[in-house]
Structures are given as structure tokens and as C-alpha cells.
Amino acid sequence: MDLTAGLSSLQFDIGVGSKHQSLITLVEKSFLLLLNSCANCIFFCRLLFSVRQKEGETTNRLPAHRIHLALCESLHVGIIGGGNLGKQLAHCLIDHTELKTQDIRVSTRRPDTLRELQELGVHCTFDNAGLATWAHILILCCLPSQLPNICQQVRKHLKKTSIVYSLVSGVPLPRLKQMLTHSNIVKPDYKWKAGEGEWVSSKKISIAAALKDVTFIESTIPGNTLNGGIEMASNFLVTSMYAAINLCSSQGLSHKQSVAVLNFIIQQNSHSIHLSTKSFVSQEFISSLSEESPFPWFDLCAVQMKETPFSEYLKMSSWLQKRFEELYRTTFGFPLKQP
């Protein structure tokens, strides 16, 4: 709870003189980075939640599929770090996904500071190793200085299928891969883009309110080309798709079944274009696959650091780019744009 809310004389900008107005920009950058981090993570978790759910078993805004799964259970999301980012993210996942509170856990050195989350049913403790063992998606919301120790604690407890989603700034992906000895890592790449566009005053709105505002949501779409703000590379969408394929493979689906799941989720009522196996792997590799073969296990770190068949396909397909934008808007409950 912000005790200064509504008290204009206690707001940050009141004490900032004309010589230090640049500090106001830092506040807005911090807000927009937090907003993007939460919104993109919500989309990622919703996408993977849809992959794990059969049709009729969920009220997720993204459609569930009809493919039989060898294992269908809830998606476990663990958050390491109970600071501002970790707390905001936990609340956002509760409010904007179909995850149950018992499927979200937080590990922090001060679990007693998360009483509000505990009252909602979120398990809060200080057990990084235990959280890594339990979680399907492990989200890192710690300080860069804390990361080496945390990686040492969790790396032996990560399964091959565990996804580590890092929101830790200042630590490159190759270094994170080395510290974790793990390749199933997603690390969104955010950059500040200065522009002439008039940006919203972040100090007047909360993250919760922003996630209900279509203007804010559209500003967080990966690969957006707004005049200014936080930019995120479109390879986040590429990485999300390969992460979904890995999840399909871990559930015993063949490459054709995996593609069918993704087509059903992405296209919904549109059937004009279909993804295929060659959208994700080279033609040379396809020749080695049988009908029942799964996709190869994709190194998500490599996917984020080089071009892939799907990244090339996405660049060339305006239809698919538009479809991802529509899917992203749908994730937050906003109707599709009318042509």
C-alpha cells in the first residue's frame, strides 16, 4: 500500500528542482520497464498454460487444444525475489492469468514481508532449491549481486524441462547459462527508445491499472515501433514459441502434434495460413524425422542469440506478426482491432 497516494506534496516530483528534471524521466523509465516485465511474463505464462491444457479444462483467454496429452497438470510458477518486482509480478499473475494461487510460490529472504500474498494463498518461504525443484517456470527477480549465489543454490535442482525466466538486469544471457549450467532460459531484452511521442505520466497510474488500459498494453507488445518508451525485440515471441514446442515434446507429442497445438492456439478462427514443421527446423533436419518423432530439444539460449527458421518466417510474414499482436491483446481481454 502506498501511503503517499493522493498526497501531492509528498510525491517524488515535488522535490525535484529544475536542474534535476531528468530524474523524472528515470521514474517513468522504471515504471515502463516494470510494466513491460509484468505484461510480457503474463503473456508467456498464459501461452504455456494453454499448451498444457486440453480443450474444456480451462477458462484461459487463449484457446486450449484438442490433442491428447500424456500428462496434463497445472502450471507451477516460482518467483525468486520478494522485492517490488517479485511482489508486483505475483499479483499480476494472480489477477491476469488462470493460475491458482497454490500454483504460484515465492522464495525470498524475508517471507514475513509478503503477508498480503500469503493471505491470498501464495506459499512464501525462503527455499530457492526447493522452489527450483517444484516450478515449471522459475522467474528470477533478484538483484544482480545476488544472482551467483542463487544460481549455485538452484542449478542442481533444475530439470531439463524447467524454464528459467530471468528479469535480472546487467547479466548477459551467456553468463547466466554458464552460471546455471542450463539452456532452457528466457531473458527478455529491453531497451529504452527515446522519441517525440508524448508518454503517459507513470506516477499517476499503478501497474494494475495500466494492465487494464489498452494503450499501455499495446506499448508492451514485443517488437512494437512506438515513438518512444521501452522496446522489446520480437525474438521474445520466437523464444516463446520454441519454449512451447519444448513443452509439447516433454508431454510426449510428435512434431506434427506440436505444430497442431500451436496452430490451434495462434489461429483461433483463422485458417488461411498454417505453421508447419519447416517453420521451426531446417528442411535438411525434417528429412530425418519420422511421423511420430518429436521435435529436437531446442536450446532457448541459442534461439535468442541467432537467427532461426521461425525468426526468419516471422520477419517475412505480416499475417503472423498481426496475428501475434491480436493474440497478445486477447491475453489481456481486449477485443481484436476492426479492419
C-alpha positions in Angstrom: 0.0 0.0 0.0 1.3 3.5 -1.0 0.8 5.8 2.0 1.7 8.8 -0.1 -1.0 8.1 -2.7 -3.2 11.2 -3.2 -0.9 13.4 -1.2 0.6 15.7 -3.9 3.0 17.4 -1.5 4.7 14.1 -0.8 5.1 13.0 -4.5 8.6 12.5 -5.9 8.5 15.3 -8.5 7.5 18.0 -6.0 11.1 18.0 -4.5 12.8 17.9 -7.9 14.3 21.2 -8.9 14.5 22.5 -12.5 18.2 21.4 -12.7 17.3 17.8 -12.0 14.2 17.2 -14.1 16.0 14.4 -15.9 15.3 12.3 -12.7 11.6 12.4 -13.6 12.4 10.5 -16.8 14.2 7.9 -14.7 11.0 7.3 -12.7 9.0 6.9 -15.9 11.6 4.5 -17.4 11.4 2.4 -14.2 7.7 2.3 -14.4 7.6 1.3 -18.0 10.2 -1.4 -17.5 8.2 -2.8 -14.7 5.1 -2.7 -16.8 6.7 -4.5 -19.7 8.3 -7.1 -17.5 4.9 -8.0 -15.9 2.9 -7.8 -19.2 5.3 -10.0 -21.2 5.6 -12.5 -18.4 1.8 -12.8 -18.2 1.7 -13.5 -22.0 4.4 -16.1 -21.7 2.8 -17.9 -18.8 -0.6 -17.8 -20.5 0.8 -19.3 -23.7 2.5 -22.2 -21.8 -0.6 -22.7 -19.7 -2.6 -23.1 -22.9 -0.2 -25.7 -24.2 -0.6 -27.8 -21.0 -4.4 -27.6 -21.0 -6.8 -29.7 -23.1 -10.0 -28.1 -24.5 -12.8 -27.7 -22.0 -10.4 -27.8 -19.0 -9.7 -24.1 -18.7 -11.2 -20.6 -19.0 -7.9 -19.2 -20.3 -8.4 -16.4 -22.8 -6.0 -18.2 -25.1 -7.7 -21.3 -26.5 -6.8 -24.8 -25.3 -6.2 -27.6 -27.8 -7.7 -31.0 -28.6 -4.5 -33.0 -28.6 -4.3 -35.9 -26.1 -1.6 -35.2 -23.5 0.4 -37.9 -21.7 0.4 -35.6 -18.7 -1.9 -32.7 -18.0 -1.4 -30.8 -14.8 -1.4 -27.3 -13.5 1.5 -24.9 -14.4 3.8 -24.3 -11.4 5.3 -20.8 -11.4 8.0 -19.9 -8.9 9.4 -16.5 -8.2 12.8 -15.9 -6.6 12.8 -12.4 -5.1 10.2 -10.7 -3.0 11.1 -7.1 -3.7 8.9 -4.7 -5.7 9.3 -6.6 -9.0 8.6 -10.0 -7.4 5.6 -8.8 -5.5 4.1 -6.9 -8.5 4.6 -9.9 -10.7 3.0 -12.3 -8.3 -0.1 -10.1 -8.0 -0.2 -9.7 -11.8 -0.1 -13.5 -12.4 -3.0 -13.9 -9.9 -5.1 -11.1 -11.5 -4.4 -11.8 -15.2 -3.9 -15.5 -15.6 -5.9 -18.6 -14.7 -3.1 -19.8 -12.4 -4.4 -20.7 -9.0 -2.7 -19.1 -6.0 -1.5 -22.5 -4.9 0.3 -22.8 -8.2 2.4 -19.7 -7.5 5.2 -19.7 -4.9 7.7 -17.0 -3.9 11.1 -17.6 -2.3 12.6 -14.6 -0.5 14.9 -13.9 2.4 12.0 -12.0 4.2 8.8 -14.1 3.6 7.3 -12.2 6.5 7.1 -9.1 4.3 4.7 -10.9 1.9 1.8 -11.3 4.2 -0.7 -9.9 1.7 0.3 -12.6 -0.8 0.2 -15.3 1.8 -3.3 -14.3 2.7 -4.3 -14.8 -0.9 -3.0 -18.4 -0.7 0.5 -17.9 -2.2 3.2 -20.0 -0.5 6.0 -17.7 0.5 9.2 -19.1 2.0 13.0 -18.9 1.8 13.9 -22.1 -0.1 15.4 -21.4 -3.5 16.4 -25.0 -4.1 13.0 -26.4 -3.2 11.3 -23.8 -5.5 13.6 -24.8 -8.4 12.6 -28.5 -7.9 8.9 -27.7 -7.8 8.5 -25.0 -10.5 7.9 -25.5 -14.2 8.8 -21.8 -14.7 11.3 -20.3 -12.4 11.3 -16.5 -12.6 14.4 -14.6 -11.3 13.6 -11.2 -9.8 16.7 -10.8 -7.6 19.5 -8.2 -7.6 22.4 -8.9 -9.9 24.7 -9.2 -6.9 22.5 -12.0 -5.5 22.5 -14.0 -8.7 25.7 -16.0 -8.4 24.7 -17.4 -5.0 21.1 -18.1 -6.2 22.4 -19.9 -9.3 24.6 -22.1 -7.2 21.7 -23.0 -5.0 19.2 -23.9 -7.8 21.2 -25.3 -10.7 21.4 -28.9 -9.4 17.7 -28.9 -8.8 16.6 -27.7 -12.3 15.1 -30.4 -14.5 15.8 -30.4 -18.3 12.3 -29.2 -18.8 12.4 -26.4 -16.2 12.2 -22.9 -17.8 14.3 -20.2 -16.1 12.8 -16.7 -16.9 15.3 -14.1 -15.9 14.3 -10.4 -15.2 17.7 -9.7 -13.7 19.4 -6.7 -15.4 23.1 -6.4 -16.2 23.8 -10.2 -16.5 24.2 -11.3 -20.2 22.5 -14.5 -21.3 25.7 -16.4 -22.0 26.9 -15.7 -18.5 23.5 -16.8 -17.0 23.7 -20.0 -19.0 27.2 -20.6 -17.6 26.2 -20.0 -14.0 23.1 -22.2 -14.2 24.6 -24.9 -16.5 21.2 -24.9 -18.1 20.0 -23.9 -21.6 16.2 -23.6 -21.1 16.4 -19.9 -20.3 14.3 -17.0 -21.4 15.8 -13.5 -20.9 13.7 -10.6 -22.3 15.9 -7.9 -23.9 14.6 -4.4 -23.0 15.9 -1.2 -24.4 14.9 2.4 -23.9 13.9 4.2 -27.1 13.8 8.0 -26.9 11.2 9.6 -29.2 9.0 12.6 -29.7 5.8 10.8 -28.7 4.2 12.1 -25.5 4.4 9.4 -22.9 1.9 8.8 -20.1 2.8 10.1 -16.7 3.7 6.9 -14.9 3.5 8.5 -11.4 -0.3 8.9 -11.8 -1.2 5.2 -12.5 -0.5 1.9 -11.0 0.8 -1.3 -12.7 -2.6 -2.9 -12.0 -4.5 0.0 -13.7 -2.0 0.1 -16.6 -2.6 -3.6 -17.4 -6.3 -2.7 -17.9 -5.6 0.1 -20.3 -5.3 -0.9 -24.0 -2.9 2.0 -24.7 -0.4 0.7 -22.2 -0.9 -2.9 -23.3 -0.2 -2.1 -26.9 3.0 -0.3 -25.8 4.3 -3.6 -24.3 3.8 -5.7 -27.5 7.2 -7.3 -28.4 8.6 -5.6 -31.5 6.4 -2.5 -31.2 7.5 0.5 -33.1 6.1 3.3 -31.0 7.7 6.8 -31.0 9.3 6.2 -27.6 9.4 4.1 -24.5 10.6 0.6 -23.6 11.3 -1.6 -26.7 11.5 -5.3 -26.7 12.9 -7.4 -29.5 10.5 -9.5 -31.4 12.7 -12.6 -30.7 10.8 -12.8 -27.4 7.9 -14.2 -29.5 10.2 -16.6 -31.3 11.7 -17.8 -28.0 8.2 -18.2 -26.5 7.2 -20.5 -29.5 10.3 -22.6 -29.2 9.7 -22.9 -25.4 6.1 -24.0 -26.2 7.5 -26.7 -28.5 9.9 -27.9 -25.9 6.9 -28.2 -23.5 4.9 -30.2 -26.1 7.9 -32.5 -26.6 8.1 -33.1 -22.9 4.5 -34.2 -22.9 5.1 -36.8 -25.5 3.8 -35.1 -28.6 5.2 -35.7 -32.0 6.4 -32.8 -34.2 3.1 -32.8 -36.1 1.1 -32.8 -33.0 3.2 -30.0 -31.5 2.6 -27.9 -34.6 -1.1 -28.7 -34.5 -1.3 -27.4 -30.9 0.5 -24.1 -31.8 -1.7 -23.6 -34.9 -4.8 -24.1 -32.8 -3.7 -21.5 -30.2 -2.4 -19.0 -32.7 -5.0 -19.1 -35.4 -8.3 -19.5 -33.4 -10.9 -18.7 -36.1 -8.4 -18.0 -38.9 -7.4 -20.9 -41.2 -5.8 -19.1 -44.1 -2.2 -19.9 -43.1 -0.8 -22.8 -41.2 2.5 -23.2 -39.4 4.3 -26.5 -40.3 7.4 -28.4 -39.1 9.6 -26.5 -41.6 8.5 -23.2 -39.9 10.8 -24.3 -36.9 13.6 -26.5 -38.3 15.6 -26.7 -41.4 14.5 -28.8 -44.4 17.6 -30.9 -44.0 16.6 -31.8 -40.5 13.0 -32.6 -41.5 14.2 -35.4 -43.7 15.5 -37.2 -40.5 12.1 -37.1 -38.7 9.6 -39.9 -38.8 5.8 -39.3 -38.4 6.0 -40.0 -34.7 9.3 -38.2 -33.9 9.2 -35.3 -31.6 10.9 -32.0 -32.4 14.6 -31.9 -31.2 15.1 -30.3 -27.8 15.7 -26.6 -28.5 18.4 -24.6 -26.7 16.5 -21.5 -25.8 19.7 -19.5 -25.2 20.8 -20.3 -28.8 17.4 -19.4 -30.1 17.8 -15.9 -28.6 21.3 -15.3 -29.9 21.0 -16.3 -33.5 18.5 -16.5 -36.4 16.2 -19.5 -36.6 13.8 -20.8 -39.2 10.9 -19.4 -37.2 12.5 -15.9 -36.7 13.1 -15.7 -40.5 9.5 -16.8 -41.1 8.1 -14.2 -38.7 10.1 -11.4 -40.3 8.6 -12.3 -43.7 5.0 -12.9 -42.6 3.0 -9.8 -42.0 0.0 -12.0 -41.3 1.8 -13.8 -38.5 3.0 -10.5 -37.0 -0.5 -9.2 -36.9 -1.8 -12.5 -35.5 0.7 -12.3 -32.6 -0.4 -8.7 -31.9 -4.1 -9.9 -31.8 -3.2 -12.8 -29.6 -1.3 -10.5 -27.2 -4.3 -8.1 -27.0 -6.6 -11.1 -26.4 -4.4 -12.2 -23.5 -5.4 -9.1 -21.6 -9.1 -9.2 -22.6 -9.1 -6.6 -25.3 -11.1 -7.2 -28.5 -9.4 -7.5 -31.8 -9.0 -4.3 -33.8 -11.5 -3.9 -36.6 -10.0 -3.6 -40.1 
